[in-house]
Amino acid sequence: MAKGDKGSYEVGFSKPPRSTQFKPGQSGNPAGRPRGAKNFATAIEEELQARVIVTENGKRKRISKREVIAKHLVNKAASGDLKAIPLLLNETRLREGNHADAGPDQVFDTSEDRNVLDSIIRRIRSSDATPPESAQSPQILEETEPEETEE
């Protein structure tokens, strides 16, 4: 038993000595992340939102760095830069062709798609309840204990 300043205190499991406990107002990790520190994603977002002055068509404008990057990418792709074209096309596909929100009528909207879907539905409805022998999956037979006979 260790005795502290404020009466007796039993040291043991989940009861460290008072001298090693955290002091009130003192951090448990003094060398940790400082307050107000930003992570990498936040720093990039702030830089992309920062405004710069550019001259466009003889006029000075203040636009964000994000807009500057977009303008350069589009201009390089338009001038035939083979590395910029796929980047630009991928970005536009992500923005325009987002079929995740579209319903089935919007995704399969051509007459050819409709014909294919109708033929699939007809085949499913006309098929027998039991598949042919070659398509059946192997059956697993459960092993049972032999019945006891009275002798």
C-alpha positions in Angstrom: 0.0 0.0 0.0 1.2 3.4 -0.9 0.2 6.5 1.0 -0.4 9.7 -0.9 -1.0 13.3 0.3 -4.7 12.9 0.6 -5.2 9.9 2.8 -4.6 6.3 2.0 -4.8 5.0 -1.6 -4.5 1.4 -2.6 -2.3 0.8 -5.6 -3.3 -2.2 -7.8 -5.1 -3.2 -10.9 -6.6 -0.1 -12.6 -5.3 2.1 -9.8 -1.9 3.5 -10.7 0.2 5.4 -8.2 -0.9 9.0 -7.8 2.5 10.3 -9.0 2.1 8.7 -12.4 -1.6 9.7 -13.0 -2.4 12.5 -15.4 -2.4 15.9 -13.7 -5.5 18.1 -14.2 -5.0 20.5 -17.2 -2.0 18.6 -18.5 -2.2 16.8 -21.8 -1.6 13.1 -22.0 0.1 13.6 -25.4 2.0 16.9 -25.2 3.9 16.3 -28.5 0.6 15.4 -30.4 -1.1 17.3 -33.1 -1.3 21.0 -32.4 -4.7 22.7 -32.3 -5.9 24.1 -35.6 -3.6 21.8 -37.7 -5.2 20.9 -41.0 -5.0 17.6 -42.8 -3.8 17.3 -46.4 -7.2 17.2 -48.0 -8.3 20.4 -46.2 -5.0 22.1 -47.3 -5.6 21.1 -50.9 -9.2 22.3 -50.8 -8.2 25.7 -49.5 -5.6 26.1 -52.2 -8.0 25.1 -54.9 -10.5 27.8 -53.6 -7.8 30.5 -53.4 -8.3 33.2 -56.0 -5.7 34.4 -58.5 -5.6 37.2 -61.0 -5.5 36.1 -64.7 -5.6 38.0 -67.9 -8.2 36.6 -70.3 -9.0 38.3 -73.6 -7.1 41.4 -72.5 -9.1 41.7 -69.3 -7.9 40.9 -65.8 -10.1 38.6 -63.7 -10.0 37.0 -60.3 -10.8 33.3 -60.5 -10.2 30.3 -58.3 -7.2 28.0 -58.9 -9.7 25.2 -59.6 -11.1 27.2 -62.5 -7.5 27.8 -63.8 -6.8 24.1 -63.8 -10.0 23.4 -65.6 -9.3 26.0 -68.2 -5.8 24.6 -68.8 -7.0 21.0 -69.0 -9.7 21.9 -71.6 -7.3 24.1 -73.6 -4.7 21.3 -73.7 -7.2 18.7 -74.7 -8.6 21.0 -77.4 -5.1 21.6 -78.8 -4.6 17.8 -79.1 -2.6 16.9 -76.0 -3.0 13.1 -75.9 -2.6 12.9 -72.1 -5.2 15.6 -71.4 -7.9 14.2 -73.6 -8.6 11.0 -71.6 -8.5 13.0 -68.3 -11.1 15.4 -69.6 -13.3 12.7 -71.1 -13.2 10.7 -67.9 -14.2 13.8 -65.9 -17.1 14.6 -68.2 -18.3 11.0 -68.2 -18.4 11.1 -64.4 -20.4 14.3 -64.4 -22.8 13.6 -67.3 -23.2 9.8 -67.4 -24.0 9.1 -63.8 -26.4 6.2 -64.4 -26.5 5.3 -60.6 -29.5 7.6 -60.1 -31.3 6.5 -63.3 -34.1 4.0 -63.3 -34.3 1.0 -65.5 -36.5 2.8 -68.0 -33.8 5.5 -68.4 -30.9 3.1 -68.8 -32.5 0.7 -71.3 -34.4 3.2 -73.4 -33.7 2.2 -77.0 -36.1 -0.1 -78.9 -33.2 -2.7 -79.3 -32.7 -2.8 -75.6 -36.4 -3.3 -75.1 -36.6 -6.1 -77.6 -33.7 -7.9 -75.9 -35.3 -7.6 -72.5 -38.7 -8.8 -73.8 -37.1 -11.9 -75.3 -35.3 -12.7 -72.0 -38.5 -12.3 -70.1 -40.4 -14.6 -72.6 -37.7 -17.3 -72.3 -37.8 -17.1 -68.5 -41.6 -17.4 -68.4 -41.7 -20.2 -70.9 -39.1 -22.4 -69.3 -40.1 -25.4 -67.2 -39.9 -25.3 -63.5 -37.2 -28.0 -63.5 -34.1 -27.4 -65.5 -32.7 -30.1 -67.9 -30.5 -32.8 -66.5 -27.3 -31.3 -67.8 -28.0 -28.0 -66.1 -29.0 -29.4 -62.7 -26.6 -28.8 -59.9 -25.4 -31.9 -58.1 -27.7 -32.9 -55.2 -26.2 -33.4 -51.8 -27.8 -36.3 -50.0 -27.8 -36.1 -46.2 -26.5 -39.1 -44.4 -28.9 -40.5 -42.0 -28.4 -43.1 -39.3 -29.8 -46.5 -40.0 -33.2 -47.2 -38.4 -33.1 -49.4 -35.4 -35.1 -52.6 -35.7 -36.5 -54.3 -32.7 -35.3 -57.8 -32.3 
